[in-house]
Amino acid sequence: MYKLVKPFFFKMDPESAHHLVTGGLTKVSKIWGSKAVLKASYTVEDPRLEREVFGLKFKNPVGLAAGFDKNGSYIEEMASFGFGFIEIGTVTPKPQPGNDKPRMFRLIPDAALINRMGFNNQGADVAAGRLKHLKNKGNLIIGGNIGKNKLTPNEQAVDDYLYCFHALYSYVDYFVVNVSSPNTPGLRELQEKEPLMHILNTLQAANLQKDSAKPILLKIAPDLTDSQLDDIVEIVQETKIAGVIATNTTISRDGLKSDSRLVQELGGVSGKPLTKRSTEVIRYLVQKSNGAFPVIGVGGIHSAADAQEKLEAGAALIQLYTGFIYEGPGLVSKICKALLKK
């Protein structure tokens, strides 16, 4: 079915296509029985798929990465496609429109996207309100990916992360600290050891003051050097956060085959060009830390084989975004079925 409609969507601007699809899903989901039909078509349920990671029980290891549902608007709809967990965001304290349009581009020969969305979202309070009224969460795990507003100076970034943490705390199962998007000026500077330690230690202190601490993870860029990855391992162990998500989009343009005008667009590249590098980062982190903390693998997963490669490299869980767009909603069930055959 997706193969039939994909050419239509791919003729549209990517962001317009996204809104058309998600808006359509929202309307369809209001039809009686529609969610049950989607679930029957796409969901694979089997106890052998369950994973327990950082104290949470996931019904399967395949999640939806942050960026697809920035405001927690489509959780029930996306859950119908069989995801074991859904990560919303990136959420910032104040609403912000993001960067000027156009800000997303398809690199079809590369099975990739370039985006420079710029953390466009409705703000932490709106997201929290939406999650508060979520009706059918069931056993679905929800993550909250948090960031800083564009106009917040890096010296005050920790306040933005704290605001989002407190706003979402009651409604998400885990948090992801995003300091690795290339689309907010200066954000990646927060990946350096000193500012990152400050943010994570402050969040952990707030976390420990709660009745029950929530897992906090760090999302990192694929463009870090080995020495920077060594720092990440030390930071995770010193701050005692729950784990790492590897990786965000890349600023590299190496090996891209698409039109040079598109390739030169500013932003982060996701999709197939990330497959190898994200797996390398996962393997490096797992081996360097001796498996001391879980790593969630994301980047260039377009097939069951890609997913298996990430898991064999040491990923505890995986996430989809660009692969889901290129391959369609059946990708989740294909991965789950392949895992059951192992």
C-alpha positions, 0 to 999 in steps of 0.5 A: 500500500505504501509503495502506491502512495509514496510517489504522491507524497514524495512530489510534495515538500517534505514538511507539507507531506509530513503534516498531510500524513499526520493530519490524515492519521488523526482523522482516520484514527477517529473512525471507529475500529480504525486503530484496531485495523492498523494494529492488526496490520502492523503490530507484532506482539510476542514476549520474546520481543520484550526488552528490559532496559534502564529499569523500563520494560519495552514490548519490543526494541523498535522505537520512533525517534524524536523529531517525528512527533515534536509535540506529542500530538500523534502518540496513539496514532503512531503506536498503532504501527507497532512501535515499542516506544515513542520519543517526543520532541525536541521540546523547549521551554518556550514555543518557537517557530524554528528556522525559516522554510524550506527547512527539510530536503529529500536526498532521494538517491541517497535515501536521506534527508537534510533538515534544519528545523531548529527545534520548532515546537509548541513548548514544554507546557503544551506538550505536558498538557497533551500527554496528561490527557493521553487516553490509551497509553497502555504499556507504551513507553514514552520518552521526552527529548528536551533542548534549549530555546534558540535565544537562550545563551549557552551559559543559561542552557541548564535552566531550559533543560531543567524547565522541560524536565520539571514540566514533563516529569509526570508524563514521560518514562525517560528523558533525552538531553539533546545537545547534538542537533546541528540546527540551533546555533552553538548547541553542539558546544554543550557537548564539551565536557565541562558544560555537559557535566554541569547540565547532566549533574544539575538534572540528576540532582533534580531527578534524585529529589523526585519520588522516583527518578526517571532515566536520563539519556544523552543524545550525541552527534555522529561527528564526535572524534574518538577522544570526544567519545572517550569523554562521553563514556567518562561523563556518563559514568561520572554523572550516572545517567542511564545511557546514550542515544547514538546518533543524531544527524551528521554535518558531513556530506561525504559520499552523497550522490544527490544533486549538488545544490541540495547537498549544499543545503545547511542542516543535518543529514539523516538516513542511509548515509548515517548507517555505517557511522552510527553503528561505529559509534555504538560499537565504540561506546559499548566496547570502550565502556565494557557495556557499562550503560545501554546505548540506543541505536539510531541512524540509517535503519532502513531494513531488518538487516540494518536493525540487526547490525545495530543490535549486534554492535551492542545497541539495547534498543533502536529507533527509526525516523528517516527509514520509516519515511522511505520504507513505510510503516511496515518496517517496524513489523519487518524488523520485529518478525526478523528478530523473532527468527533469530 
